[in-house]
Amino acid sequence: MKRTIHIIFWLSLLTALAVFLFRRGERQQETKEAQESSSSAELRAPALARVPPPALVTPDGGSAPTAEPEDPEAAVAREIRNIVRDNPAKAVELARAARERYGDSRYSDDRDGFLVQGYYLLHDMAAARAEMPYYYKHHPQGRWGNYLFALTNVGPNSPP
């Protein structure tokens, strides 16, 4: 009986090792193929595709800007996104000011989501949970709803 148990144990161990090594080889092969395909795609691309477009020149000889200036609200939303993890207090402050200034707009879903995340990162769960009804009211199909629910455990139909 003891010998049977030992045989089963060692066979199981060898099987697990074989499966592990086999899957590891598959992953390495997939990685190698992906690298080869990306490098071959770069080689097949025409040389003109890799050259950046020329800068626009104005009649007076100076360069014209190639892109339109960034929307101020987009700049605020980008700044909030960039600092929410490193400086959540500043992100909360910026998000509150942007909410007052811009209201419900194109970037309000992200801004309000980062506001809740900022409170969460400040370990102020009461404030984060208090913001959730506002988020669900203004963004019923918001893209951050599930993530914020996971953080705060407050859903759209939770009691106040």
Secondary structure, DSSP 8 states (H G I E B T S, - for coil): -HHHHHHHHHHHHHHHHHHHHHHHHHHHHHHHHHHHHHHHHHHHS-GGGGS-----B-TTS-B--SS----HHHHHHHHHHHHTTT-HHHHHHHHHHHHHHH-SSTTHHHHHHHHHHHHHHTT-HHHHHHHHHHHHHH-TT-TTHHHHHHHH---TT---
